[in-house]
Amino acid sequence: MQLSNQELIYRLKEGDRGVFELIFNSYFARLYHFAYGYITDKESAENIVQDTFVDFWIQRTKLKNDTNLNAWLYSVTKNKCVKFIERIKVEEKFKSFTKSQIKEMSFNQYALQQLDTSTMSFQEIERIITSTLEELPPQCRKIFEMSRFENKKYKEIAEELEISTKTVETQITKALKIFRKNLKDYLHLVSYLFIS
């Protein structure tokens, strides 16, 4: 049984650790890929996301019942990335960076500050994902959903659907091409869809 966003928030506010774990498992990888895209340091990106979830648990009782989980988690992660870059720029180790690394870091900071992580943005992303899924041929859609939303490996999908692993790869590639085109304005927020 899948819980709605509102039910998740309600149970989380009641202190349901199982729901927190469910949200953590569902969002950690996608937030990590998002943070890493700007920070480009695996350990720092992981720490930022862990800090986001610590904040999430601490502030859970203050969440409004209609809080959009996507928007909240991405906004906090975004802000932590911006602060991380600001801190790095004034620390001693920043001196060891090359001019091109400094330029890239400044660009990433600016890009993050301009990035829209509002509820409206995520509602639009959800709408595009739903309509894109509907546009995929049935087998392609099934394979994509099993891979990206059920976290099944290509071999598992192939065995379950009694098809070759090569067919799974071909169908995923086909789906990703359509998703990249349809979600071109939101790629940083949905990078988890494109990670194999």
Protein Blocks (a to p, Z undefined) as FASTA:
>chain_A
ZZdfklmmmmmmnopaklmmmmmmmmmmmmmmmmmmmnopaklmmmmmmmmmmmmmmmmm
mpcfklcfklmmmmmmmmmmmmmmmmmmmmmklmmpcfklmmmmmmmmmmmmmpccbfkl
mmmmmmmmmmmmmmpcfklmmmmmmmmmnopafklmmmmnopafklmmmmmmmmmmmmmm
mmmmmmmmmmmmmpZZ
